[in-house]
Amino acid sequence: MKVTSADGAASYLEAEIEHDPLAGQGTGLIWAGKGSTSYASGSNAWVQVPAGTLTDGMLIRWRVRGVTTAGVLGVWSDWQSAKVDVTKPSATALGLTPATQGAGGWIVSSLTPWVYAKVTDPNSRSSFLSVEVEHDPAAVSQGSGLIFTGTGTQSYNSGSNAWIQIPSAKLQDGWLVRWRVQAKTASGVASPWTDWQMAKIDLNKPSVEGLGMDPAVRGTASWTAATLTPWLYAKVTDHENRPMYLGVEVEHDPAVAEQGTGQIYAGTSTTSYATGTNAWIMVPADKLKDGWLFRWRVRAITTSGMSGPWSAWQSAKVSALPFETFSPANNSQVGTLTPVLSANARPLNEAPRCVRENAPDRVLNTHQSREGL
């Protein structure tokens, strides 16, 4: 759950779990608790349900809220429904490639895209990935019903991405489709199908994927920029192999209006990049400030002026000098009117960072497998 504080304070995540009122399995609260680790404003916060709290087959509902380190309570989220099932695998973090994931769905730049999802099994069994592709029910003029269903021929270890490719002669340029996936063990135990994902096949427009920032630390749902002038990048792909620029938009995080609102920067790289490579653009000086929460998105633009769709917004925070420890310690008492103040900053080379593939200042000869995408 992403936690955001108006004053930028770090927060814990607090959770409540109850029996599903409609399940007839029991009533009332099952567990309530708060995480022991605080998380920076604008990042995902976590809390783990203790062992022995839930049992297989339970139908539950749960909700969360943020609690700042000073004890200020956030608003509870809406209740979320769930079922505990430790016998089946799961499929999460699904996607398409080559494609751009935007706010309204996926824009696919191939007639034979790869479908992927992270497969996880409670018994560590390997899994295949199954997919169903249908005509968009709202686009009745193009067709209706099933377009393709299949299961990959290769199994993948629990916790890794599983893949399956849509065969040729199944999709057509301009089609609106929907798709979903499920994980399936070698013994045939299948996960529930995911929710339907919407997509459009558009071979005329370039796409972006694999978005990133450098130098920066990547969290589960946001980035922490370690400079006021970070590089933004994405893998650009074009069906016609046209070279591309990278366009970017940077805005204030709408959740912290007191910091500012609206656009911070918009621009296009001056260097073009070949299809299948990472394209780069740097946020100029005097645009970002330390401590700011912001969001950003990118798109590919061919040198002939054809613009691809915008990616979904990415969340980020500026922490140009990420301090780890302070002296004197927070809320401590000192016995002098002239204390010595010090802070220990984490060197950037000690932080987890992305590899700069085809970066502007150097080119690395790297190979990335599909599981690393």
Backbone torsions as a table, in degrees:
resi	resn	phi	psi	omega
1	MET	NA	128.3	178.6
2	LYS	-76.7	128.7	178.8
3	VAL	-110.8	135.0	180.0
4	THR	-134.1	130.8	178.5
5	SER	-116.2	137.8	-177.3
6	ALA	-59.9	-34.0	-178.7
7	ASP	-97.8	9.2	178.1
8	GLY	79.5	11.0	-177.9
9	ALA	-71.6	148.1	174.8
10	ALA	-70.6	154.2	-175.5
11	SER	-137.9	153.4	168.3
12	TYR	-94.7	164.3	173.9
13	LEU	-109.4	126.6	178.0
14	GLU	-110.6	143.1	-175.6
15	ALA	-135.8	152.4	171.4
16	GLU	-130.6	136.3	177.4
17	ILE	-125.3	130.9	-179.8
18	GLU	-128.1	160.5	168.6
19	HIS	-63.3	142.5	174.3
20	ASP	-62.4	121.0	-176.3
21	PRO	-60.3	-20.1	-176.8
22	LEU	-99.9	-0.7	-171.8
23	ALA	-86.5	-22.8	-177.6
24	GLY	70.4	20.4	-179.5
25	GLN	-97.5	-10.7	-174.1
26	GLY	154.9	176.1	-177.9
27	THR	-136.7	157.0	170.9
28	GLY	81.1	-165.7	-172.7
29	LEU	-71.8	134.9	173.5
30	ILE	-98.4	-45.3	-178.7
31	TRP	-160.0	145.3	172.2
32	ALA	-139.0	138.7	-179.5
33	GLY	-169.0	169.9	-178.6
34	LYS	-129.4	140.6	178.6
35	GLY	-63.2	155.3	-179.8
36	SER	-94.5	-7.1	179.3
37	THR	-110.9	132.1	175.5
38	SER	-90.5	152.1	-176.0
39	TYR	-127.2	146.6	-178.6
40	ALA	-62.3	146.0	177.1
41	SER	-58.3	132.6	-178.8
42	GLY	94.7	-1.7	-179.6
43	SER	-114.2	171.1	177.7
44	ASN	-77.4	137.7	175.0
45	ALA	-112.4	153.4	-172.3
46	TRP	-134.1	149.8	169.7
47	VAL	-148.5	136.1	-177.3
48	GLN	-100.7	136.8	175.6
49	VAL	-74.2	128.7	-176.2
50	PRO	-65.2	154.5	175.5
51	ALA	-61.3	145.3	178.6
52	GLY	85.0	-1.0	-178.6
53	THR	-83.1	-42.7	-177.0
54	LEU	-110.5	155.5	176.0
55	THR	-126.4	154.0	-177.8
56	ASP	-60.3	134.8	178.8
57	GLY	93.3	-7.1	179.9
58	MET	-63.4	141.0	168.0
59	LEU	-104.8	123.1	-172.6
60	ILE	-133.6	170.6	166.2
61	ARG	-134.9	152.2	-175.1
62	TRP	-147.5	157.2	177.4
63	ARG	-149.8	160.9	-177.2
64	VAL	-138.5	164.3	172.1
65	ARG	-154.4	160.0	175.6
66	GLY	-90.9	146.2	176.6
67	VAL	-133.0	115.9	-178.1
68	THR	-67.4	163.1	179.9
69	THR	-63.8	-19.3	176.1
70	ALA	-87.6	-2.0	176.6
71	GLY	95.4	6.5	178.2
72	VAL	-74.1	127.0	-174.8
73	LEU	-91.1	133.0	173.7
74	GLY	-84.3	-178.9	179.5
75	VAL	-85.8	139.6	177.2
76	TRP	-64.2	141.8	172.4
77	SER	-71.5	170.9	171.4
78	ASP	-66.5	157.0	176.3
79	TRP	-67.8	140.0	175.7
80	GLN	-115.3	136.1	-179.9
81	SER	-93.2	149.2	-179.9
82	ALA	-157.2	158.3	173.2
83	LYS	-124.8	136.5	177.2
84	VAL	-89.4	118.0	-179.8
85	ASP	-141.7	101.5	-175.4
86	VAL	-94.7	13.0	179.4
87	THR	-101.9	-14.4	-173.0
88	LYS	-114.7	149.9	173.8
89	PRO	-74.0	174.5	177.9
90	SER	-135.9	156.8	176.6
91	ALA	-128.2	121.3	-177.4
92	THR	-135.6	173.5	175.9
93	ALA	49.9	51.0	-176.4
94	LEU	-82.2	156.6	-178.9
95	GLY	-164.8	177.4	178.2
96	LEU	-127.6	149.9	174.4
97	THR	-151.2	136.9	-1.1
98	PRO	-78.9	132.6	-177.2
99	ALA	-168.0	160.3	173.6
100	THR	-111.9	127.5	174.9
101	GLN	-91.9	113.7	178.9
102	GLY	-111.4	-174.3	-177.6
103	ALA	-65.0	-30.3	-176.9
104	GLY	-100.8	7.3	-178.9
105	GLY	132.3	-160.1	-175.9
106	TRP	-103.1	139.8	170.8
107	ILE	-110.4	114.8	-170.8
108	VAL	-102.2	129.9	-176.7
109	SER	-108.1	35.7	177.9
110	SER	-154.7	151.2	174.7
111	LEU	-88.1	-8.6	178.8
112	THR	-132.4	58.6	-176.0
113	PRO	-70.4	157.7	171.0
114	TRP	-89.0	138.8	174.2
115	VAL	-108.6	136.8	-179.2
116	TYR	-140.6	160.6	175.2
117	ALA	-163.0	152.0	175.0
118	LYS	-79.0	122.2	-179.9
119	VAL	-104.7	132.7	-178.6
120	THR	-134.2	137.0	-179.9
121	ASP	-129.6	132.1	-177.4
122	PRO	-63.9	-20.8	178.3
123	ASN	-104.9	14.7	176.8
124	SER	62.2	25.3	176.3
125	ARG	-77.5	147.0	174.8
126	SER	-74.6	157.6	-174.2
127	SER	-137.5	150.3	167.6
128	PHE	-93.6	164.2	176.5
129	LEU	-113.7	126.9	175.5
130	SER	-106.9	150.5	-178.2
131	VAL	-139.1	147.8	169.6
132	GLU	-126.9	133.4	177.6
133	VAL	-124.9	130.0	-178.8
134	GLU	-130.1	160.4	168.6
135	HIS	-64.2	142.3	173.2
136	ASP	-59.7	121.7	-178.3
137	PRO	-57.8	-22.4	-179.7
138	ALA	-83.1	-12.8	-178.4
139	ALA	-104.8	63.8	-172.3
140	VAL	-66.3	-22.8	-177.7
141	SER	-71.7	-21.9	-177.7
142	GLN	-89.4	-22.7	-178.2
143	GLY	146.9	178.2	-178.8
144	SER	-147.2	156.6	174.7
145	GLY	83.6	-161.7	-172.7
146	LEU	-71.5	135.7	174.3
147	ILE	-102.7	-45.6	-178.5
148	PHE	-156.1	141.0	169.0
149	THR	-138.8	139.8	-178.5
150	GLY	-171.1	169.4	179.0
151	THR	-128.8	136.0	179.2
152	GLY	-60.3	153.9	-179.0
153	THR	-91.3	-8.8	-179.9
154	GLN	-112.6	134.3	175.7
155	SER	-92.0	155.2	-175.3
156	TYR	-129.8	145.4	-178.6
157	ASN	-63.3	149.2	176.5
158	SER	-58.7	132.4	-179.5
159	GLY	94.7	-1.1	-179.7
160	SER	-113.9	169.4	176.4
161	ASN	-77.5	134.4	173.3
162	ALA	-107.8	151.3	-170.0
163	TRP	-133.9	150.7	169.4
164	ILE	-152.9	139.6	-178.5
165	GLN	-102.4	138.2	174.2
166	ILE	-72.5	126.0	-177.4
167	PRO	-66.9	164.8	176.0
168	SER	-68.1	160.5	177.6
169	ALA	66.7	21.9	176.5
170	LYS	-107.6	-39.6	-176.6
171	LEU	-108.2	156.4	176.4
172	GLN	-130.6	148.1	179.8
173	ASP	-59.2	132.9	179.1
174	GLY	94.1	-11.1	-178.3
175	TRP	-68.3	145.5	168.0
176	LEU	-102.4	126.2	-176.0
177	VAL	-134.4	168.8	169.3
178	ARG	-132.7	152.7	-175.0
179	TRP	-149.0	156.1	178.3
180	ARG	-151.6	163.2	-176.6
181	VAL	-135.3	164.1	171.0
182	GLN	-147.5	153.0	174.4
183	ALA	-93.7	145.5	-178.1
184	LYS	-142.6	122.8	-179.7
185	THR	-72.8	166.7	179.9
186	ALA	-62.0	-26.1	178.8
187	SER	-87.4	0.8	174.4
188	GLY	96.1	4.6	177.4
189	VAL	-76.1	121.1	-173.3
190	ALA	-110.1	144.9	173.8
191	SER	-77.5	168.0	169.4
192	PRO	-64.6	153.0	173.0
193	TRP	-66.6	144.4	173.6
194	THR	-70.9	171.4	171.2
195	ASP	-65.5	155.6	177.0
196	TRP	-66.2	141.3	175.0
197	GLN	-113.1	136.6	-178.8
198	MET	-92.7	146.2	179.7
199	ALA	-152.1	155.7	173.5
200	LYS	-127.9	134.8	176.4
201	ILE	-87.9	118.8	-178.1
202	ASP	-141.2	97.0	-176.6
203	LEU	-79.5	-11.6	-175.8
204	ASN	-83.0	-18.6	-173.6
205	LYS	-110.9	143.4	176.7
206	PRO	-74.0	163.4	-177.6
207	SER	-129.2	162.5	175.6
208	VAL	-129.7	146.1	174.9
209	GLU	-157.5	171.6	179.6
210	GLY	62.1	45.0	-177.0
211	LEU	-66.0	148.1	178.4
212	GLY	-161.9	177.6	-176.1
213	MET	-141.7	145.8	-178.1
214	ASP	-154.7	133.3	-2.9
215	PRO	-78.4	135.5	-176.2
216	ALA	-163.8	161.1	173.7
217	VAL	-108.1	127.0	-178.8
218	ARG	-92.0	125.3	173.8
219	GLY	-97.2	-170.4	-178.8
220	THR	-71.0	-28.0	-177.8
221	ALA	-140.0	6.5	-178.7
222	SER	-158.1	169.2	179.2
223	TRP	-113.5	150.2	170.7
224	THR	-116.3	109.1	-178.6
225	ALA	-77.1	129.5	-177.7
226	ALA	-96.1	17.2	178.4
227	THR	-155.2	160.1	176.4
228	LEU	-81.3	-8.4	-179.6
229	THR	-129.5	63.2	-176.4
230	PRO	-72.2	153.2	169.5
231	TRP	-86.0	136.7	173.3
232	LEU	-111.0	141.4	-176.9
233	TYR	-145.5	164.0	176.0
234	ALA	-163.0	151.3	173.8
235	LYS	-77.3	125.4	-178.1
236	VAL	-106.9	137.5	-178.3
237	THR	-135.6	138.9	177.9
238	ASP	-136.4	131.1	-177.2
239	HIS	-62.5	-27.8	-179.2
240	GLU	-100.0	10.0	177.2
241	ASN	60.7	30.6	176.9
242	ARG	-78.8	142.8	174.2
243	PRO	-67.5	153.7	-172.3
244	MET	-137.8	150.5	167.3
245	TYR	-96.6	167.3	174.7
246	LEU	-114.0	121.7	175.1
247	GLY	-97.8	148.7	-176.9
248	VAL	-140.9	147.8	168.9
249	GLU	-129.4	133.5	178.2
250	VAL	-123.8	129.8	-178.4
251	GLU	-131.4	159.1	168.7
252	HIS	-63.0	144.4	175.3
253	ASP	-63.3	121.8	-178.3
254	PRO	-60.4	-18.6	-177.6
255	ALA	-79.1	-11.9	-179.4
256	VAL	-126.0	69.4	-175.7
257	ALA	-63.5	-25.6	-179.0
258	GLU	-67.9	-19.6	177.2
259	GLN	-78.3	-29.5	-176.1
260	GLY	148.2	165.5	-179.5
261	THR	-135.3	156.5	173.1
262	GLY	82.3	-163.1	-171.8
263	GLN	-74.9	137.9	174.9
264	ILE	-100.3	-42.3	-177.8
265	TYR	-159.1	144.9	171.4
266	ALA	-141.4	138.1	-178.9
267	GLY	-169.2	174.1	179.3
268	THR	-132.6	138.5	-179.9
269	SER	-61.5	152.6	177.9
270	THR	-94.0	-9.5	177.3
271	THR	-103.7	135.3	176.3
272	SER	-94.3	154.9	-175.0
273	TYR	-131.1	147.6	-179.3
274	ALA	-73.8	152.8	178.2
275	THR	-59.8	139.6	-179.5
276	GLY	88.2	1.3	179.5
277	THR	-114.2	167.9	175.1
278	ASN	-79.7	132.2	174.1
279	ALA	-104.8	148.1	-170.7
280	TRP	-131.1	150.7	170.4
281	ILE	-153.0	140.8	-179.0
282	MET	-102.6	138.9	172.4
283	VAL	-73.8	124.6	-175.3
284	PRO	-66.2	165.8	175.7
285	ALA	-64.5	156.2	175.8
286	ASP	68.2	22.7	175.9
287	LYS	-107.5	-41.4	-178.5
288	LEU	-106.9	154.6	176.1
289	LYS	-125.2	148.0	-179.3
290	ASP	-59.9	132.8	179.6
291	GLY	94.1	-11.8	-178.5
292	TRP	-67.5	144.4	167.0
293	LEU	-100.5	131.1	-178.9
294	PHE	-144.3	171.1	174.5
295	ARG	-131.7	155.1	-175.7
296	TRP	-148.5	155.8	177.0
297	ARG	-149.0	160.5	-176.5
298	VAL	-135.8	164.8	172.3
299	ARG	-151.5	157.2	176.7
300	ALA	-93.1	142.5	178.9
301	ILE	-133.1	118.9	179.8
302	THR	-68.7	159.8	179.7
303	THR	-65.5	-16.5	176.0
304	SER	-89.6	-0.7	174.0
305	GLY	99.4	5.8	177.7
306	MET	-81.5	119.0	-177.9
307	SER	-95.3	134.6	173.0
308	GLY	-83.1	174.1	178.7
309	PRO	-71.0	152.7	174.2
310	TRP	-69.0	143.0	172.3
311	SER	-70.4	170.4	171.0
312	ALA	-67.3	155.3	178.4
313	TRP	-65.6	142.0	176.3
314	GLN	-113.0	137.1	-179.9
315	SER	-91.0	148.0	-179.6
316	ALA	-157.2	161.1	174.5
317	LYS	-134.1	143.7	176.7
318	VAL	-91.4	121.0	174.4
319	SER	-136.1	78.6	-171.2
320	ALA	-67.5	-23.4	176.9
321	LEU	-136.7	85.6	-173.1
322	PRO	-74.7	93.6	179.9
323	PHE	-71.1	142.4	178.6
324	GLU	-103.5	-45.1	-177.4
325	THR	-135.6	154.2	-179.7
326	PHE	-130.0	153.4	173.1
327	SER	-139.9	126.0	-1.0
328	PRO	-65.1	158.5	-177.9
329	ALA	-68.1	159.7	-180.0
330	ASN	-58.0	134.3	178.1
331	ASN	62.3	22.8	178.8
332	SER	-93.4	163.5	-179.8
333	GLN	-106.9	134.5	178.6
334	VAL	-112.8	152.7	-176.0
335	GLY	-105.5	29.1	179.9
336	THR	-147.2	153.8	176.8
337	LEU	-86.2	-5.2	179.7
338	THR	-129.5	63.8	-178.0
339	PRO	-69.7	154.7	174.0
340	VAL	-92.5	122.5	-178.6
341	LEU	-102.8	137.1	179.0
342	SER	-148.3	158.3	177.1
343	ALA	-145.5	142.7	179.3
344	ASN	-106.6	115.5	-179.0
345	ALA	-95.9	142.0	177.7
346	ARG	-74.6	123.3	175.1
347	PRO	-61.7	144.5	-177.8
348	LEU	-62.0	-30.4	-177.5
349	ASN	-76.4	-1.2	174.8
350	GLU	-98.8	-7.4	-179.2
351	ALA	-91.0	146.5	174.6
352	PRO	-64.2	131.8	-175.3
353	ARG	-138.3	164.1	177.9
354	CYS	-84.4	149.1	174.0
355	VAL	-75.7	131.1	179.6
356	ARG	-82.2	95.4	176.3
357	GLU	-89.3	124.7	-177.6
358	ASN	57.4	36.4	178.4
359	ALA	-68.5	156.8	-177.0
360	PRO	-61.1	-31.2	-174.8
361	ASP	-96.9	-3.5	176.5
362	ARG	-167.3	156.9	178.5
363	VAL	-124.0	124.9	179.4
364	LEU	-102.1	141.7	174.8
365	ASN	-90.0	90.3	-175.2
366	THR	-118.5	157.5	174.0
367	HIS	-129.4	131.7	-178.9
368	GLN	-122.5	123.1	178.3
369	SER	-75.9	168.4	179.4
370	ARG	-61.2	-33.8	-179.1
371	GLU	-67.8	-18.1	178.6
372	GLY	-90.1	-3.7	-178.2
373	LEU	-72.7	NA	NA
